[in-house]
Amino acid sequence: MADNSREIILDMLLEMERSKTFSHKLVKAVLDKYDYLESQEKRFIKRLTEGCIERRLELDYIIGRFSSVPVNKMKPLIRCLVRMGTYQILYMDSVPDSAACNEAVKLAGKRKFTNLKGFVNGVLRKISANKDCIPMPDKAKDVVYYMSIKYSMPQWIVEQFAGDYGVEDTERILEGLMEIHPISIRFSSGISQEERAALLSGWEKSGVSVKASEDVEGAYFLSGVDGLSGLEGFEEGKFTVQDVSSMMAVQAADIKSGYFVMDICGAPGGKSMLAAERTDKVLSRDVSEDKVALIRENLQRMGLEDKVETQVHDATVFDETMKEQADVVIMDVPCSGLGVMGKKRDIKYNISPESMESLGRLQKDIVDNSWQYVKKGGVLLYSTCTIHKAENEDMVKYICDNYPFEVEEQRQILPGFAQADGFFYARLRRQ
């Protein structure tokens, strides 16, 4: 890799330490900025940046075993450099260990830390020499700590998962979150089978790996994609990005032609667009102009702006004009996002028990103020992209205990058990 590739990665990691910028947004912005780079370089930047974030707890544990200075006491730039070098040594077979060490040392000097070049070199050389026999925490003595380090997951989240799903299933969930996650796309229902086949064939010829979803017709998993906007058919609205679990949730709502659907937390618009392919009356709302602009952008690209009305509206504020108007209300509430940590890798470091309690109150506020939009006999589709029972099954129980709804179907999709994001949905019928 060119020297500047590692320097780009270093600057990204430092930016995330300084500003708590969301990693998936920063990676996308940087790859867009450096779109002129070769595909191999862009894949290197993405892989190493995301790997350092995803495996941060494990990397720090390993670095701590070979460093005389605790990781949290290192200069931020040195800490990021050593993490980068360690990840390459342990997880990137295509990079020689010597290159991982030498490039880190060169960058330390280039960034005016000449006096610490020897320290960086020493730590990385020790890790390289011992990489096949690095002792991990004893699983038999403390299984939570073991899983926390092995899967780079904060201990309190491991404990929460273990309480909800048991230790064995928790490990499978954590393994699932660490797997490589292909991009899932859904073809527009407006294109023919011939057009779809031609696009798939063209993508494969360009080096993209394609696999059909077993759960949703018209959905596919794509690997080896540098940027979706460059794929044939994207700008023309032939397909959109949406996780299979989200598609399954909308399918569960059983939307029929002629139904009026309200999507009250609609950004970025995936569920609204899928609903609009089943009926021509959809109202998609979100809390800010920026979020609604994102919905509009996607609707326009997919040619669905005539079927979906968009509005800025806070779902915690009751709108009397919409009382008992909707055949289906899609209530995809703000949540902890623990089901999508495999794609948004820094969620686990930024969420806290306190913020989860605050989210629980927000979810109840949305339920309390939005359930009345459902017609008598209509459907409330409650969904989240988390795997936390307090936000899912417990919230469904709250709805049914306090309001006139009965559960017709509910499903928790777990990473490691399905080729999809962690996701929850429940179809509730208003009595």
DOBALUM-360264 format. One line per 2 residues: number of its first residue (from 1); their letters; for each residue x, y, z of N, C-alpha, C. Coordinates in steps of 0.02 Angstrom, whole numbers, plus 50000, padded with zeros to 5 digits. Layout:
! DOBALUM-360264
NUM> A> X,Y,Z,X,Y,Z,X,Y,Z | ...
END
This chain:
! DOBALUM-360264
1> MA> 50042,49940,50000,50000,50000,50000,50044,50063,50000 | 50019,50114,49967,50054,50178,49968,50056,50205,50039
3> DN> 50110,50243,50054,50118,50271,50121,50056,50310,50142 | 50026,50347,50095,49971,50390,50115,49909,50351,50134
5> SR> 49902,50287,50114,49844,50248,50135,49844,50238,50210 | 49902,50221,50238,49905,50212,50311,49897,50279,50347
7> EI> 49922,50332,50316,49915,50398,50347,49842,50419,50347 | 49805,50403,50294,49733,50417,50292,49698,50380,50349
9> IL> 49715,50316,50358,49685,50276,50411,49701,50305,50480 | 49764,50323,50489,49785,50353,50553,49744,50415,50569
11> DM> 49735,50458,50519,49697,50519,50530,49624,50504,50546 | 49596,50452,50515,49527,50433,50529,49520,50409,50601
13> LL> 49566,50366,50623,49563,50340,50691,49571,50396,50743 | 49616,50443,50728,49625,50500,50774,49563,50543,50776
15> EM> 49531,50554,50719,49470,50594,50716,49415,50561,50758 | 49410,50495,50754,49358,50460,50793,49373,50463,50867
17> ER> 49436,50464,50886,49453,50472,50957,49436,50543,50981 | 49447,50592,50938,49437,50662,50958,49364,50681,50961
19> SK> 49326,50661,50909,49260,50691,50901,49202,50642,50909 | 49217,50578,50919,49164,50527,50924,49121,50524,50861
21> TF> 49152,50540,50804,49118,50536,50740,49097,50464,50727 | 49037,50453,50699,49015,50385,50683,49060,50356,50630
23> SH> 49087,50297,50643,49138,50268,50599,49112,50254,50529 | 49050,50228,50524,49025,50210,50457,49016,50272,50413
25> KL> 48999,50328,50444,48991,50390,50406,49059,50419,50386 | 49108,50415,50431,49174,50441,50416,49208,50399,50362
27> VK> 49203,50333,50367,49233,50289,50316,49204,50304,50247 | 49137,50311,50244,49106,50326,50180,49129,50394,50152
29> AV> 49132,50445,50196,49152,50511,50174,49224,50511,50148 | 49268,50476,50183,49338,50474,50162,49347,50435,50097
31> LD> 49312,50379,50090,49317,50341,50028,49289,50379,49969 | 49237,50419,49982,49210,50462,49929,49261,50516,49909
33> KY> 49295,50543,49959,49345,50595,49947,49403,50568,49906 | 49424,50507,49923,49482,50477,49889,49459,50425,49838
35> DY> 49405,50440,49803,49376,50393,49755,49425,50377,49698 | 49474,50421,49687,49522,50410,49633,49572,50354,49649
37> LE> 49576,50332,49711,49623,50279,49729,49604,50213,49696 | 49653,50170,49688,49639,50103,49661,49593,50065,49708
39> SQ> 49555,50018,49680,49507,49979,49720,49542,49943,49777 | 49602,49916,49764,49639,49880,49816,49654,49925,49875
41> EK> 49674,49987,49860,49690,50034,49914,49628,50053,49954 | 49573,50063,49920,49511,50081,49955,49489,50024,50000
43> RF> 49495,49962,49975,49477,49904,50017,49523,49899,50077 | 49588,49914,50068,49636,49913,50123,49617,49964,50176
45> IK> 49602,50025,50154,49583,50078,50201,49521,50058,50241 | 49471,50033,50206,49409,50013,50239,49421,49956,50288
47> RL> 49456,49905,50266,49467,49846,50308,49507,49863,50371 | 49561,49900,50363,49604,49914,50421,49570,49962,50469
49> TE> 49536,50013,50443,49501,50060,50487,49446,50024,50527 | 49403,49988,50491,49349,49954,50525,49374,49900,50573
51> GC> 49428,49866,50553,49455,49814,50596,49482,49841,50661 | 49516,49898,50658,49543,49929,50719,49487,49951,50766
53> IE> 49432,49973,50738,49375,49993,50779,49341,49932,50808 | 49325,49884,50765,49287,49825,50786,49323,49785,50840
55> RR> 49389,49778,50834,49426,49734,50880,49467,49774,50931 | 49445,49834,50946,49485,49879,50988,49500,49849,51057
57> LE> 49451,49819,51089,49462,49791,51156,49513,49734,51154 | 49506,49691,51104,49554,49636,51098,49624,49662,51082
59> LD> 49629,49711,51036,49694,49739,51018,49727,49771,51079 | 49688,49808,51118,49717,49841,51177,49739,49790,51229
61> YI> 49701,49736,51236,49720,49682,51283,49787,49652,51262 | 49795,49638,51197,49857,49607,51172,49915,49656,51177
63> IG> 49904,49718,51157,49957,49769,51161,49980,49776,51234 | 49932,49774,51280,49948,49782,51350,49994,49727,51377
65> RF> 49993,49669,51346,50035,49614,51369,50108,49622,51346 | 50120,49666,51298,50188,49673,51271,50215,49744,51276
67> SS> 50177,49788,51307,50197,49858,51312,50212,49877,51385 | 50265,49915,51395,50281,49940,51463,50237,49998,51482
69> VP> 50202,50027,51432,50157,50083,51445,50085,50060,51434 | 50041,50070,51483,49970,50052,51472,49942,50087,51411
71> VN> 49898,50053,51375,49871,50081,51313,49838,50149,51325 | 49801,50155,51380,49765,50218,51392,49811,50275,51413
73> KM> 49876,50260,51426,49924,50312,51443,49966,50333,51383 | 49959,50298,51327,49997,50316,51267,49972,50380,51236
75> KP> 50016,50414,51199,49994,50470,51158,49942,50444,51108 | 49888,50481,51095,49836,50456,51049,49864,50433,50982
77> LI> 49911,50470,50953,49938,50449,50888,49976,50384,50894 | 50015,50375,50946,50053,50313,50956,50005,50255,50968
79> RC> 49953,50267,51009,49903,50215,51022,49871,50192,50957 | 49852,50238,50914,49820,50220,50851,49869,50183,50805
81> LV> 49931,50205,50803,49981,50172,50762,49993,50099,50784 | 49998,50089,50849,50010,50021,50874,49950,49977,50863
83> RM> 49890,50004,50870,49830,49965,50854,49830,49945,50780 | 49846,49992,50736,49849,49978,50664,49899,49922,50650
85> GT> 49959,49928,50678,50010,49877,50667,49989,49809,50693 | 49959,49808,50753,49938,49745,50783,49884,49711,50742
87> YQ> 49836,49750,50718,49782,49721,50677,49811,49690,50614 | 49857,49724,50581,49887,49697,50520,49925,49632,50535
89> IL> 49961,49631,50590,50000,49571,50608,49954,49511,50621 | 49898,49524,50655,49854,49469,50677,49802,49449,50624
91> YM> 49779,49497,50584,49720,49483,50543,49727,49497,50468 | 49785,49520,50447,49792,49535,50375,49852,49496,50347
93> DS> 49837,49436,50325,49890,49391,50300,49926,49420,50239 | 49891,49464,50202,49921,49492,50142,49975,49544,50157
95> VP> 49979,49566,50220,50029,49615,50241,50084,49580,50280 | 50146,49581,50256,50201,49552,50295,50208,49587,50362
97> DS> 50225,49548,50414,50233,49579,50480,50285,49634,50478 | 50337,49624,50439,50390,49675,50436,50363,49741,50409
99> AA> 50319,49737,50360,50289,49797,50332,50245,49832,50383 | 50205,49793,50420,50162,49823,50472,50204,49861,50523
101> CN> 50261,49831,50543,50305,49864,50592,50339,49925,50562 | 50370,49915,50504,50411,49969,50475,50369,50030,50457
103> EA> 50309,50019,50430,50267,50075,50410,50242,50114,50471 | 50229,50078,50526,50208,50113,50588,50266,50156,50614
105> VK> 50326,50129,50612,50385,50166,50636,50396,50228,50592 | 50390,50220,50527,50399,50276,50481,50348,50332,50494
107> LA> 50286,50311,50506,50233,50361,50519,50245,50397,50585 | 50271,50361,50636,50286,50393,50700,50338,50449,50689
109> GK> 50389,50434,50648,50440,50484,50634,50412,50542,50593 | 50372,50526,50544,50344,50578,50500,50300,50626,50540
111> RK> 50266,50600,50592,50222,50641,50633,50257,50670,50694 | 50323,50675,50691,50363,50710,50742,50367,50672,50809
113> FT> 50360,50606,50807,50370,50567,50867,50432,50522,50859 | 50486,50552,50835,50548,50515,50822,50573,50479,50885
115> NL> 50563,50511,50944,50587,50482,51006,50548,50420,51026 | 50490,50407,50994,50450,50349,51011,50450,50295,50957
117> KG> 50493,50305,50905,50497,50254,50852,50521,50187,50880 | 50568,50189,50925,50594,50127,50955,50541,50091,50995
119> FV> 50500,50130,51031,50445,50100,51071,50395,50065,51025 | 50373,50100,50972,50325,50070,50925,50353,50007,50894
121> NG> 50416,50010,50873,50448,49952,50842,50453,49894,50890 | 50472,49909,50953,50481,49855,51002,50416,49819,51017
123> VL> 50362,49857,51028,50298,49826,51044,50274,49782,50986 | 50277,49809,50926,50251,49771,50868,50294,49710,50853
125> RK> 50360,49716,50861,50404,49658,50849,50389,49602,50899 | 50377,49621,50962,50360,49570,51013,50294,49535,50996
127> IS> 50244,49574,50975,50180,49544,50957,50188,49498,50897 | 50227,49519,50848,50239,49478,50789,50273,49412,50809
129> AN> 50321,49415,50853,50359,49355,50873,50316,49307,50913 | 50264,49333,50946,50223,49290,50990,50151,49281,50966
131> KD> 50137,49300,50903,50068,49304,50881,50032,49237,50881 | 50069,49181,50878,50037,49115,50876,50026,49086,50946
133> CI> 50047,49122,50997,50040,49095,51065,50021,49149,51115 | 49980,49197,51094,49959,49250,51140,49904,49222,51186
135> PM> 49916,49221,51251,49865,49194,51297,49805,49240,51303 | 49745,49210,51298,49683,49247,51308,49659,49236,51379
137> PD> 49611,49275,51403,49583,49263,51470,49556,49192,51476 | 49557,49165,51537,49536,49097,51549,49459,49093,51547
139> KA> 49434,49057,51497,49361,49052,51487,49327,49018,51546 | 49360,48968,51573,49331,48930,51628,49325,48972,51692
141> KD> 49371,49019,51701,49370,49059,51762,49321,49118,51757 | 49318,49149,51698,49275,49208,51690,49252,49212,51618
143> VV> 49196,49179,51604,49173,49174,51534,49153,49242,51506 | 49127,49286,51548,49106,49352,51524,49167,49393,51502
145> YY> 49220,49393,51543,49281,49429,51526,49313,49399,51464 | 49313,49333,51460,49341,49298,51401,49305,49320,51337
147> MS> 49238,49319,51338,49201,49339,51278,49209,49413,51264 | 49215,49454,51316,49224,49525,51307,49288,49540,51267
149> IK> 49342,49505,51285,49406,49516,51250,49406,49482,51182 | 49385,49420,51179,49388,49382,51116,49347,49415,51061
151> YS> 49289,49442,51080,49244,49473,51030,49241,49549,51036 | 49287,49578,51076,49290,49651,51083,49223,49682,51098
153> MP> 49191,49657,51148,49125,49681,51168,49128,49703,51242 | 49106,49763,51259,49107,49784,51329,49072,49733,51374
155> QW> 49100,49722,51433,49076,49669,51477,49002,49677,51494 | 48979,49739,51503,48909,49748,51524,48861,49726,51469
157> IV> 48882,49734,51406,48839,49710,51351,48839,49634,51348 | 48898,49604,51359,48902,49530,51361,48856,49503,51416
159> EQ> 48859,49535,51474,48816,49513,51530,48743,49520,51513 | 48725,49575,51479,48656,49586,51459,48633,49532,51410
161> FA> 48674,49517,51360,48656,49465,51312,48650,49397,51346 | 48697,49383,51392,48695,49319,51427,48631,49312,51469
163> GD> 48610,49368,51499,48548,49368,51537,48487,49356,51493 | 48488,49383,51432,48432,49375,51386,48432,49308,51350
165> YG> 48492,49284,51332,48495,49226,51286,48536,49167,51311 | 48569,49174,51369,48612,49120,51393,48682,49126,51364
167> VE> 48730,49094,51396,48800,49102,51377,48814,49072,51308 | 48788,49013,51294,48803,48979,51231,48778,49020,51171
169> DT> 48715,49042,51174,48688,49081,51118,48721,49150,51114 | 48742,49177,51171,48777,49241,51170,48841,49236,51131
171> ER> 48879,49182,51140,48941,49175,51103,48927,49169,51028 | 48873,49135,51010,48855,49129,50939,48835,49198,50911
173> IL> 48800,49237,50950,48781,49305,50929,48844,49348,50918 | 48890,49344,50966,48952,49384,50961,48993,49362,50901
175> EG> 48996,49297,50887,49030,49272,50828,48997,49300,50765 | 48930,49300,50765,48892,49325,50707,48906,49399,50694
177> LM> 48912,49438,50748,48926,49510,50739,48995,49522,50710 | 49042,49475,50721,49110,49481,50696,49118,49458,50623
179> EI> 49068,49424,50597,49074,49399,50529,49075,49456,50479 | 49102,49442,50419,49101,49491,50365,49029,49499,50342
181> HP> 49005,49560,50338,48935,49573,50321,48929,49599,50250 | 48903,49558,50205,48893,49582,50137,48838,49635,50136
183> IS> 48837,49675,50083,48785,49725,50074,48722,49690,50049 | 48665,49706,50077,48603,49677,50052,48564,49730,50014
185> IR> 48540,49710,49955,48502,49756,49913,48435,49725,49894 | 48388,49767,49875,48323,49744,49852,48308,49776,49785
187> FS> 48290,49735,49736,48272,49762,49671,48202,49794,49675 | 48193,49847,49637,48127,49877,49630,48079,49827,49599
189> SG> 48018,49826,49624,47968,49780,49596,47948,49802,49525 | 47969,49862,49506,47950,49888,49440,47994,49864,49383
191> IS> 48049,49828,49398,48091,49806,49343,48076,49732,49328 | 48088,49713,49266,48071,49645,49244,48124,49596,49266
193> QE> 48106,49531,49262,48154,49478,49278,48214,49482,49231 | 48202,49501,49168,48257,49505,49120,48305,49561,49139
195> ER> 48278,49619,49160,48321,49674,49181,48362,49654,49242 | 48329,49621,49289,48363,49599,49349,48420,49551,49332
197> AA> 48407,49502,49289,48458,49453,49270,48516,49487,49235 | 48501,49537,49193,48554,49572,49157,48599,49611,49205
199> LL> 48568,49644,49255,48607,49681,49305,48651,49634,49346 | 48622,49579,49369,48661,49531,49409,48720,49504,49369
201> SG> 48708,49488,49306,48761,49462,49263,48816,49514,49254 | 48796,49577,49243,48845,49630,49234,48887,49642,49297
203> WE> 48855,49639,49355,48892,49648,49417,48944,49593,49427 | 48922,49531,49414,48968,49475,49424,49028,49479,49377
205> KS> 49016,49502,49316,49071,49510,49268,49120,49563,49291 | 49096,49612,49330,49140,49665,49355,49176,49645,49420
207> GV> 49165,49583,49443,49200,49559,49502,49160,49559,49566 | 49096,49577,49562,49053,49577,49622,49026,49507,49634
209> SV> 49030,49484,49697,49002,49419,49715,48928,49429,49734 | 48884,49387,49705,48812,49395,49714,48782,49331,49741
211> KA> 48740,49339,49792,48704,49281,49820,48632,49300,49835 | 48585,49260,49812,48514,49275,49824,48495,49261,49896
213> SE> 48451,49302,49924,48425,49290,49992,48377,49231,49991 | 48380,49191,50042,48333,49135,50049,48268,49157,50081
215> DV> 48267,49218,50109,48209,49241,50147,48163,49289,50109 | 48192,49328,50064,48153,49380,50029,48166,49376,49955
217> EG> 48113,49369,49916,48120,49367,49843,48140,49436,49818 | 48189,49438,49773,48212,49503,49747,48267,49534,49788
219> AY> 48289,49501,49842,48343,49527,49884,48407,49487,49871 | 48463,49521,49872,48527,49490,49858,48581,49517,49904
221> FL> 48632,49475,49917,48690,49496,49956,48748,49508,49907 | 48781,49566,49914,48836,49584,49870,48901,49590,49910
223> SG> 48955,49560,49884,49021,49566,49915,49070,49589,49861 | 49124,49622,49883,49174,49646,49836,49153,49709,49799
225> VD> 49110,49749,49832,49085,49811,49801,49125,49870,49829 | 49153,49911,49785,49190,49970,49808,49143,50027,49827
227> GL> 49091,50036,49788,49043,50089,49801,48979,50076,49764 | 48924,50075,49799,48860,50059,49767,48840,50108,49714
229> SG> 48857,50172,49724,48835,50223,49676,48865,50211,49607 | 48920,50173,49605,48951,50159,49541,48924,50097,49507
231> LE> 48881,50060,49542,48852,49999,49512,48799,50017,49461 | 48800,49981,49406,48750,49991,49355,48680,49982,49384
233> GF> 48636,50029,49371,48567,50024,49394,48552,50064,49456 | 48603,50087,49493,48591,50122,49556,48559,50191,49543
235> EE> 48592,50231,49501,48566,50299,49489,48498,50297,49456 | 48484,50243,49419,48420,50237,49384,48364,50211,49429
237> GK> 48381,50196,49493,48330,50173,49540,48307,50101,49528 | 48352,50060,49501,48334,49990,49489,48337,49949,49554
239> FT> 48374,49973,49603,48379,49937,49667,48395,49987,49722 | 48386,49964,49783,48402,50005,49842,48436,49962,49895
241> VQ> 48473,49994,49938,48506,49958,49993,48457,49953,50051 | 48447,49892,50076,48403,49881,50134,48420,49813,50163
243> DV> 48425,49809,50229,48440,49744,50258,48381,49697,50251 | 48396,49634,50242,48344,49584,50233,48296,49582,50292
245> SS> 48322,49592,50352,48279,49591,50412,48227,49647,50409 | 48247,49705,50384,48200,49761,50377,48147,49745,50325
247> MM> 48167,49713,50270,48118,49692,50219,48068,49643,50249 | 48092,49596,50289,48049,49546,50319,47997,49578,50365
249> AV> 48018,49631,50400,47972,49665,50445,47914,49696,50406 | 47930,49730,50350,47878,49760,50310,47832,49707,50280
251> QA> 47861,49652,50259,47820,49596,50233,47770,49573,50286 | 47793,49571,50349,47750,49547,50403,47689,49592,50414
253> AD> 47694,49656,50394,47638,49702,50402,47580,49685,50356 | 47593,49644,50304,47541,49621,50257,47503,49680,50227
255> IK> 47542,49727,50198,47513,49787,50167,47479,49768,50101 | 47416,49791,50093,47379,49775,50033,47365,49838,49992
257> SG> 47351,49829,49928,47335,49885,49884,47276,49924,49912 | 47282,49990,49912,47229,50033,49939,47238,50052,50011
259> YF> 47283,50018,50047,47296,50036,50117,47329,50104,50122 | 47314,50140,50178,47351,50200,50195,47402,50181,50249
261> VM> 47466,50193,50235,47520,50173,50281,47555,50235,50307 | 47565,50238,50373,47606,50290,50405,47670,50259,50430
263> DI> 47727,50289,50409,47792,50269,50435,47817,50328,50476 | 47813,50321,50542,47819,50381,50585,47892,50399,50602
265> CG> 47939,50351,50592,48010,50365,50601,48045,50338,50539 | 48033,50372,50482,48044,50341,50417,48114,50342,50389
267> AP> 48158,50387,50410,48225,50391,50379,48264,50327,50389 | 48303,50306,50338,48316,50339,50274,48265,50324,50219
269> GG> 48213,50286,50236,48158,50277,50188,48149,50207,50161 | 48189,50160,50184,48184,50092,50157,48116,50060,50166
271> KS> 48088,50065,50226,48022,50034,50239,47967,50072,50202 | 47972,50138,50200,47922,50177,50164,47920,50158,50090
273> ML> 47980,50148,50061,47983,50132,49989,47955,50062,49976 | 47970,50015,50020,47943,49947,50011,47867,49948,50020
275> AA> 47843,49988,50068,47770,49994,50077,47738,50024,50014 | 47772,50074,49984,47745,50107,49925,47742,50062,49864
277> ER> 47779,50007,49865,47774,49959,49810,47715,49912,49819 | 47682,49918,49877,47623,49876,49891,47559,49916,49893
279> TD> 47564,49981,49903,47506,50025,49903,47528,50094,49879 | 47481,50137,49861,47501,50202,49834,47486,50260,49881
281> KV> 47475,50244,49945,47460,50297,49994,47504,50286,50056 | 47561,50322,50057,47608,50315,50112,47627,50385,50137
283> LS> 47627,50394,50202,47651,50455,50234,47713,50437,50274 | 47770,50466,50256,47833,50452,50289,47858,50514,50325
285> RD> 47867,50507,50391,47887,50563,50433,47952,50548,50469 | 47986,50602,50489,48041,50596,50537,48050,50663,50572
287> VS> 48095,50663,50621,48096,50717,50670,48131,50781,50644 | 48173,50775,50592,48210,50834,50569,48208,50841,50493
289> ED> 48222,50901,50470,48224,50914,50398,48279,50873,50365 | 48336,50865,50398,48391,50825,50370,48370,50753,50358
291> KV> 48335,50724,50406,48313,50655,50398,48260,50648,50343 | 48215,50695,50341,48163,50693,50289,48193,50705,50220
293> AL> 48244,50747,50217,48278,50758,50153,48310,50693,50127 | 48335,50652,50173,48364,50588,50154,48310,50541,50126
295> IR> 48251,50542,50158,48195,50502,50132,48178,50525,50061 | 48172,50591,50052,48153,50618,49987,48205,50600,49933
297> EN> 48268,50603,49952,48321,50587,49904,48314,50515,49879 | 48301,50469,49925,48294,50399,49906,48230,50387,49866
299> LQ> 48177,50421,49886,48114,50414,49848,48122,50438,49776 | 48157,50494,49769,48166,50522,49702,48207,50475,49658
301> RM> 48260,50448,49686,48302,50402,49647,48264,50340,49626 | 48220,50316,49670,48181,50255,49656,48117,50269,49618
303> GL> 48103,50333,49604,48043,50350,49566,47979,50340,49604 | 47980,50350,49669,47921,50337,49711,47895,50400,49745
305> ED> 47920,50459,49725,47900,50521,49760,47826,50536,49753 | 47794,50511,49700,47722,50524,49691,47679,50480,49736
307> KV> 47708,50427,49762,47669,50381,49804,47677,50394,49878 | 47730,50432,49896,47746,50442,49967,47748,50516,49983
309> ET> 47706,50538,50030,47709,50606,50055,47759,50607,50113 | 47801,50658,50116,47849,50664,50171,47834,50725,50213
311> QV> 47845,50719,50278,47834,50774,50325,47884,50771,50382 | 47903,50830,50407,47942,50834,50468,47893,50832,50526
313> HD> 47900,50783,50570,47855,50779,50628,47889,50738,50682 | 47883,50761,50743,47910,50727,50802,47859,50674,50825
315> AT> 47881,50611,50824,47834,50557,50839,47813,50556,50912 | 47846,50594,50955,47824,50597,51025,47769,50649,51035
317> VF> 47749,50683,50982,47696,50733,50985,47635,50706,50948 | 47579,50702,50982,47518,50674,50952,47489,50722,50899
319> DE> 47471,50694,50842,47441,50732,50787,47368,50713,50782 | 47325,50756,50807,47253,50741,50810,47224,50727,50740
321> TM> 47252,50759,50689,47223,50751,50621,47233,50681,50593 | 47279,50643,50622,47293,50575,50597,47261,50520,50640
323> KE> 47221,50540,50689,47190,50491,50733,47148,50441,50694 | 47164,50376,50703,47128,50320,50672,47123,50326,50596
325> QA> 47176,50351,50565,47176,50359,50492,47212,50303,50455 | 47259,50269,50488,47304,50224,50452,47282,50151,50458
327> DV> 47285,50116,50402,47276,50044,50402,47336,50009,50434 | 47396,50037,50421,47458,50011,50450,47500,50070,50474
329> VI> 47524,50066,50536,47574,50113,50561,47639,50075,50571 | 47691,50098,50536,47758,50070,50545,47793,50111,50599
331> MD> 47808,50079,50654,47839,50113,50712,47908,50084,50723 | 47956,50106,50682,48025,50083,50688,48062,50133,50733
333> VP> 48059,50120,50798,48079,50171,50847,48155,50177,50853 | 48179,50236,50875,48250,50243,50892,48268,50191,50945
335> CS> 48326,50159,50937,48345,50106,50983,48420,50105,50994 | 48444,50058,51034,48515,50053,51050,48557,50030,50991
337> GL> 48527,49998,50941,48564,49977,50881,48609,49917,50893 | 48598,49879,50946,48643,49824,50962,48641,49768,50909
339> GV> 48589,49768,50868,48585,49717,50816,48627,49732,50755 | 48648,49795,50747,48685,49815,50687,48757,49833,50704
341> MG> 48783,49808,50760,48852,49823,50779,48902,49794,50730 | 48881,49743,50692,48926,49715,50642,48939,49762,50584
343> KK> 48896,49812,50575,48905,49862,50522,48924,49930,50550 | 48895,49947,50608,48910,50011,50640,48952,49994,50703
345> RD> 49017,49988,50691,49060,49953,50739,49075,49991,50803 | 49061,50056,50804,49076,50093,50865,49016,50103,50911
347> IK> 48959,50075,50892,48900,50080,50936,48916,50054,51005 | 48951,49997,51008,48963,49964,51072,49006,50005,51120
349> YN> 49045,50052,51093,49087,50094,51136,49051,50158,51157 | 48999,50177,51121,48966,50241,51135,48900,50233,51173
351> IS> 48871,50172,51173,48809,50161,51210,48826,50148,51283 | 48779,50161,51327,48789,50150,51399,48723,50128,51430
353> PE> 48725,50097,51489,48662,50079,51522,48616,50139,51532 | 48646,50197,51546,48606,50257,51558,48572,50280,51493
355> SM> 48609,50278,51438,48579,50300,51374,48525,50251,51352 | 48533,50186,51370,48482,50137,51352,48417,50150,51392
357> ES> 48425,50171,51453,48365,50188,51493,48329,50248,51462 | 48368,50296,51439,48339,50355,51407,48303,50336,51342
359> LG> 48332,50289,51304,48300,50265,51243,48234,50230,51259 | 48232,50192,51314,48171,50159,51334,48114,50209,51347
361> RL> 48132,50265,51379,48081,50317,51392,48058,50348,51327 | 48105,50359,51280,48087,50388,51215,48041,50341,51177
363> QK> 48055,50276,51178,48013,50227,51144,47942,50228,51171 | 47936,50232,51237,47869,50234,51267,47833,50299,51249
365> DI> 47870,50354,51246,47839,50418,51225,47811,50413,51155 | 47848,50380,51110,47825,50372,51041,47764,50328,51039
367> VD> 47765,50272,51075,47707,50227,51078,47646,50264,51105 | 47656,50299,51162,47600,50332,51195,47566,50384,51150
369> NS> 47605,50415,51105,47578,50469,51064,47560,50449,50993 | 47576,50388,50974,47567,50369,50904,47522,50309,50892
371> WQ> 47504,50272,50945,47464,50212,50935,47395,50227,50906 | 47369,50287,50923,47301,50304,50902,47294,50317,50827
373> YV> 47350,50321,50791,47346,50331,50719,47319,50268,50684 | 47323,50211,50718,47300,50148,50689,47223,50145,50691
375> KK> 47193,50130,50634,47120,50119,50633,47101,50060,50677 | 47040,50058,50701,47015,49998,50734,47017,49940,50684
377> GG> 47049,49886,50706,47058,49829,50661,47122,49834,50619 | 47158,49890,50624,47219,49900,50586,47280,49870,50620
379> VL> 47338,49880,50589,47400,49848,50611,47450,49900,50634 | 47481,49887,50692,47540,49923,50715,47599,49877,50706
381> LY> 47648,49898,50666,47709,49859,50657,47763,49893,50699 | 47781,49862,50755,47833,49888,50799,47898,49854,50781
383> ST> 47952,49893,50771,48015,49862,50753,48074,49902,50780 | 48130,49866,50788,48194,49897,50809,48251,49859,50775
385> CT> 48310,49889,50774,48369,49853,50750,48414,49836,50810 | 48382,49813,50864,48420,49791,50922,48400,49720,50941
387> IH> 48439,49691,50987,48425,49623,51011,48419,49623,51088 | 48393,49679,51112,48387,49690,51184,48313,49680,51203
389> KA> 48300,49632,51246,48230,49615,51261,48191,49672,51291 | 48224,49715,51331,48188,49771,51361,48160,49819,51308
391> EN> 48194,49822,51251,48171,49866,51197,48124,49831,51148 | 48120,49765,51155,48081,49726,51106,48021,49691,51138
393> ED> 48031,49631,51162,47974,49594,51191,47941,49631,51249 | 47982,49664,51291,47953,49701,51347,47912,49761,51324
395> MV> 47934,49793,51269,47896,49849,51242,47830,49826,51211 | 47832,49768,51179,47770,49740,51151,47720,49725,51207
397> KY> 47746,49698,51261,47703,49684,51319,47674,49750,51347 | 47716,49802,51349,47693,49868,51372,47635,49893,51329
399> IC> 47642,49886,51263,47590,49909,51217,47525,49871,51229 | 47530,49805,51234,47470,49764,51241,47438,49771,51310
401> DN> 47478,49785,51361,47452,49795,51429,47415,49862,51436 | 47436,49911,51396,47409,49979,51405,47362,50002,51350
403> YP> 47363,49970,51293,47324,49993,51236,47290,49934,51202 | 47239,49946,51160,47198,49891,51134,47229,49854,51075
405> FE> 47284,49818,51089,47319,49781,51037,47331,49709,51059 | 47332,49665,51010,47351,49595,51021,47406,49576,50973
407> VE> 47453,49534,50996,47508,49512,50954,47484,49459,50905 | 47497,49469,50841,47483,49419,50791,47546,49382,50769
409> EQ> 47602,49417,50770,47666,49387,50752,47722,49429,50781 | 47773,49396,50808,47832,49433,50828,47893,49389,50817
411> RQ> 47948,49421,50800,48008,49383,50784,48070,49422,50803 | 48116,49388,50837,48182,49417,50852,48233,49382,50806
413> IL> 48264,49421,50762,48316,49395,50718,48384,49409,50751 | 48425,49357,50757,48488,49364,50794,48547,49355,50747
415> PG> 48599,49397,50754,48661,49385,50717,48688,49316,50736 | 48717,49282,50688,48744,49215,50702,48693,49160,50690
417> FA> 48628,49179,50691,48575,49131,50680,48541,49142,50612 | 48554,49200,50582,48524,49216,50517,48572,49261,50479
419> QA> 48569,49259,50412,48611,49303,50373,48576,49370,50365 | 48574,49406,50420,48540,49471,50422,48563,49507,50484
421> DG> 48548,49572,50486,48562,49610,50547,48518,49585,50604 | 48540,49598,50665,48496,49586,50721,48437,49634,50717
423> FF> 48377,49606,50722,48317,49647,50710,48258,49615,50746 | 48211,49657,50766,48150,49633,50798,48090,49666,50766
425> YA> 48037,49627,50756,47974,49657,50734,47916,49619,50764 | 47861,49656,50773,47799,49626,50798,47741,49658,50762
427> RL> 47697,49615,50736,47634,49640,50705,47579,49636,50758 | 47552,49695,50775,47500,49699,50826,47435,49723,50793
429> RR> 47380,49689,50810,47315,49707,50781,47276,49748,50832 | 47250,49806,50810,47209,49846,50855,47139,49815,50859
431> Q> 47116,49807,50920,47052,49775,50932,46994,49824,50923
END
